[in-house]
């Protein structure tokens, strides 16, 4: 799935969402945590079991 990272307006926070379905997976998180979230979601899509 194509996960996207977006910066929130006038804040130093980010959100992670699926650009295909527009489902939000993380709101108002830090940049490093958002990147980790995307890596985890991609791993789960490829068969990883957390």
N, CA, C and O atoms as CSV, one atom per row, in Angstrom:
chain,resi,resn,atom,element,x,y,z
A,1,UNK,N,N,0.833,-1.183,0.000
A,1,UNK,CA,C,0.000,0.000,0.000
A,1,UNK,C,C,0.877,1.246,0.000
A,1,UNK,O,O,1.959,1.246,0.587
A,2,UNK,N,N,0.423,2.283,-0.644
A,2,UNK,CA,C,1.197,3.520,-0.698
A,2,UNK,C,C,0.913,4.421,0.509
A,2,UNK,O,O,-0.114,5.098,0.555
A,3,UNK,N,N,1.799,4.426,1.455
A,3,UNK,CA,C,1.627,5.262,2.644
A,3,UNK,C,C,2.337,6.590,2.430
A,3,UNK,O,O,3.430,6.638,1.867
A,4,UNK,N,N,1.704,7.666,2.885
A,4,UNK,CA,C,2.211,9.008,2.649
A,4,UNK,C,C,2.377,9.741,3.970
A,4,UNK,O,O,1.637,9.521,4.929
A,5,UNK,N,N,3.359,10.608,3.990
A,5,UNK,CA,C,3.688,11.418,5.155
A,5,UNK,C,C,3.355,12.869,4.823
A,5,UNK,O,O,3.784,13.378,3.787
A,6,UNK,N,N,2.596,13.540,5.688
A,6,UNK,CA,C,2.240,14.939,5.474
A,6,UNK,C,C,2.529,15.745,6.724
A,6,UNK,O,O,2.291,15.278,7.838
A,7,UNK,N,N,3.036,16.948,6.547
A,7,UNK,CA,C,3.296,17.847,7.670
A,7,UNK,C,C,2.017,18.609,7.989
A,7,UNK,O,O,1.321,19.075,7.087
A,8,UNK,N,N,1.714,18.731,9.272
A,8,UNK,CA,C,0.540,19.492,9.686
A,8,UNK,C,C,0.853,20.985,9.624
A,8,UNK,O,O,1.969,21.411,9.919
A,9,UNK,N,N,-0.134,21.758,9.243
A,9,UNK,CA,C,0.040,23.190,9.031
A,9,UNK,C,C,0.371,23.909,10.336
A,9,UNK,O,O,-0.281,23.698,11.359
A,10,UNK,N,N,1.390,24.758,10.284
A,10,UNK,CA,C,1.827,25.601,11.405
A,10,UNK,C,C,2.241,24.810,12.639
A,10,UNK,O,O,2.216,25.344,13.748
A,11,UNK,N,N,2.619,23.552,12.467
A,11,UNK,CA,C,3.065,22.721,13.579
A,11,UNK,C,C,4.265,21.913,13.115
A,11,UNK,O,O,4.489,21.736,11.918
A,12,UNK,N,N,5.025,21.432,14.072
A,12,UNK,CA,C,6.144,20.559,13.737
A,12,UNK,C,C,5.719,19.110,13.966
A,12,UNK,O,O,6.418,18.336,14.620
A,13,UNK,N,N,4.559,18.762,13.414
A,13,UNK,CA,C,4.003,17.428,13.576
A,13,UNK,C,C,3.608,16.881,12.219
A,13,UNK,O,O,3.418,17.633,11.263
A,14,UNK,N,N,3.486,15.551,12.144
A,14,UNK,CA,C,3.238,14.868,10.884
A,14,UNK,C,C,2.086,13.900,11.023
A,14,UNK,O,O,1.746,13.480,12.129
A,15,UNK,N,N,1.474,13.539,9.880
A,15,UNK,CA,C,0.460,12.494,9.882
A,15,UNK,C,C,0.808,11.475,8.810
A,15,UNK,O,O,1.397,11.806,7.781
A,16,UNK,N,N,0.433,10.236,9.069
A,16,UNK,CA,C,0.683,9.130,8.149
A,16,UNK,C,C,-0.673,8.635,7.667
A,16,UNK,O,O,-1.555,8.338,8.472
A,17,UNK,N,N,-0.836,8.547,6.341
A,17,UNK,CA,C,-2.092,8.042,5.815
A,17,UNK,C,C,-1.849,7.242,4.548
A,17,UNK,O,O,-0.804,7.346,3.906
A,18,UNK,N,N,-2.844,6.444,4.214
A,18,UNK,CA,C,-2.810,5.641,3.003
A,18,UNK,C,C,-3.329,6.520,1.873
A,18,UNK,O,O,-4.479,6.959,1.910
A,19,UNK,N,N,-2.503,6.780,0.879
A,19,UNK,CA,C,-2.903,7.698,-0.181
A,19,UNK,C,C,-3.935,7.082,-1.121
A,19,UNK,O,O,-4.574,7.798,-1.892
A,20,UNK,N,N,-4.103,5.767,-1.066
A,20,UNK,CA,C,-5.095,5.113,-1.910
A,20,UNK,C,C,-6.485,5.160,-1.278
A,20,UNK,O,O,-7.464,5.487,-1.949
A,21,UNK,N,N,-6.571,4.833,0.009
A,21,UNK,CA,C,-7.865,4.780,0.691
A,21,UNK,C,C,-8.122,5.995,1.575
A,21,UNK,O,O,-9.232,6.157,2.083
A,22,UNK,N,N,-7.119,6.857,1.770
A,22,UNK,CA,C,-7.188,8.059,2.615
A,22,UNK,C,C,-7.357,7.732,4.101
A,22,UNK,O,O,-7.702,8.618,4.884
A,23,UNK,N,N,-7.124,6.486,4.504
A,23,UNK,CA,C,-7.222,6.117,5.918
A,23,UNK,C,C,-6.008,6.662,6.667
A,23,UNK,O,O,-4.870,6.455,6.246
A,24,UNK,N,N,-6.253,7.359,7.780
A,24,UNK,CA,C,-5.182,7.947,8.580
A,24,UNK,C,C,-4.721,6.922,9.604
A,24,UNK,O,O,-5.536,6.355,10.332
A,25,UNK,N,N,-3.402,6.682,9.660
A,25,UNK,CA,C,-2.830,5.712,10.588
A,25,UNK,C,C,-2.138,6.378,11.761
A,25,UNK,O,O,-1.979,5.750,12.808
A,26,UNK,N,N,-1.720,7.632,11.621
A,26,UNK,CA,C,-1.069,8.348,12.719
A,26,UNK,C,C,-1.366,9.835,12.557
A,26,UNK,O,O,-1.256,10.392,11.465
A,27,UNK,N,N,-1.741,10.461,13.664
A,27,UNK,CA,C,-2.020,11.899,13.649
A,27,UNK,C,C,-1.085,12.604,14.619
A,27,UNK,O,O,-0.826,12.106,15.714
A,28,UNK,N,N,-0.583,13.760,14.217
A,28,UNK,CA,C,0.205,14.641,15.088
A,28,UNK,C,C,1.343,13.905,15.779
A,28,UNK,O,O,1.460,13.940,17.004
A,29,UNK,N,N,2.171,13.244,15.000
A,29,UNK,CA,C,3.310,12.516,15.536
A,29,UNK,C,C,4.599,13.181,15.067
A,29,UNK,O,O,4.578,14.031,14.177
A,30,UNK,N,N,5.713,12.794,15.664
A,30,UNK,CA,C,6.995,13.371,15.263
A,30,UNK,C,C,7.436,12.773,13.926
A,30,UNK,O,O,6.906,11.754,13.483
A,31,UNK,N,N,8.402,13.414,13.298
A,31,UNK,CA,C,8.861,12.966,11.989
A,31,UNK,C,C,9.505,11.582,12.063
A,31,UNK,O,O,9.251,10.740,11.202
A,32,UNK,N,N,10.326,11.338,13.071
A,32,UNK,CA,C,10.988,10.030,13.173
A,32,UNK,C,C,9.983,8.926,13.465
A,32,UNK,O,O,10.098,7.830,12.917
A,33,UNK,N,N,9.006,9.195,14.315
A,33,UNK,CA,C,7.985,8.182,14.606
A,33,UNK,C,C,7.106,7.919,13.387
A,33,UNK,O,O,6.663,6.791,13.170
A,34,UNK,N,N,6.854,8.953,12.595
A,34,UNK,CA,C,6.056,8.782,11.384
A,34,UNK,C,C,6.791,7.905,10.377
A,34,UNK,O,O,6.181,7.045,9.741
A,35,UNK,N,N,8.097,8.118,10.228
A,35,UNK,CA,C,8.876,7.274,9.318
A,35,UNK,C,C,8.896,5.829,9.799
A,35,UNK,O,O,8.807,4.907,8.989
A,36,UNK,N,N,9.011,5.623,11.107
A,36,UNK,CA,C,8.979,4.270,11.667
A,36,UNK,C,C,7.620,3.620,11.437
A,36,UNK,O,O,7.540,2.422,11.162
A,37,UNK,N,N,6.554,4.404,11.549
A,37,UNK,CA,C,5.202,3.888,11.323
A,37,UNK,C,C,5.054,3.418,9.879
A,37,UNK,O,O,4.472,2.362,9.630
A,38,UNK,N,N,5.572,4.186,8.929
A,38,UNK,CA,C,5.492,3.803,7.521
A,38,UNK,C,C,6.273,2.520,7.275
A,38,UNK,O,O,5.808,1.642,6.547
A,39,UNK,N,N,7.454,2.401,7.872
A,39,UNK,CA,C,8.246,1.179,7.715
A,39,UNK,C,C,7.505,-0.030,8.272
A,39,UNK,O,O,7.525,-1.102,7.667
A,40,UNK,N,N,6.850,0.134,9.419
A,40,UNK,CA,C,6.092,-0.956,10.020
A,40,UNK,C,C,4.904,-1.346,9.146
A,40,UNK,O,O,4.658,-2.534,8.933
A,41,UNK,N,N,4.169,-0.367,8.641
A,41,UNK,CA,C,3.012,-0.661,7.801
A,41,UNK,C,C,3.425,-1.365,6.510
A,41,UNK,O,O,2.732,-2.275,6.054
A,42,UNK,N,N,4.545,-0.954,5.917
A,42,UNK,CA,C,5.042,-1.629,4.716
A,42,UNK,C,C,5.464,-3.055,5.026
A,42,UNK,O,O,5.234,-3.955,4.219
A,43,UNK,N,N,6.076,-3.273,6.181
A,43,UNK,CA,C,6.491,-4.618,6.569
A,43,UNK,C,C,5.275,-5.515,6.774
A,43,UNK,O,O,5.282,-6.673,6.355
A,44,UNK,N,N,4.234,-4.994,7.412
A,44,UNK,CA,C,3.015,-5.776,7.628
A,44,UNK,C,C,2.378,-6.146,6.293
A,44,UNK,O,O,1.873,-7.258,6.136
A,45,UNK,N,N,2.396,-5.228,5.336
A,45,UNK,CA,C,1.849,-5.521,4.007
A,45,UNK,C,C,2.616,-6.632,3.306
A,45,UNK,O,O,2.062,-7.331,2.458
A,46,UNK,N,N,3.892,-6.800,3.655
A,46,UNK,CA,C,4.712,-7.821,3.018
A,46,UNK,C,C,4.863,-9.078,3.865
A,46,UNK,O,O,5.761,-9.882,3.619
A,47,UNK,N,N,3.987,-9.260,4.871
A,47,UNK,CA,C,3.949,-10.516,5.595
A,47,UNK,C,C,4.561,-10.526,6.977
A,47,UNK,O,O,4.561,-11.570,7.629
A,48,UNK,N,N,5.082,-9.412,7.452
A,48,UNK,CA,C,5.664,-9.356,8.792
A,48,UNK,C,C,4.559,-9.427,9.832
A,48,UNK,O,O,3.511,-8.799,9.680
A,49,UNK,N,N,4.798,-10.199,10.898
A,49,UNK,CA,C,3.826,-10.298,11.985
A,49,UNK,C,C,4.434,-9.688,13.237
A,49,UNK,O,O,5.323,-10.292,13.837
A,50,UNK,N,N,3.977,-8.499,13.654
A,50,UNK,CA,C,4.570,-7.835,14.823
A,50,UNK,C,C,4.221,-8.526,16.132
A,50,UNK,O,O,4.648,-8.081,17.198
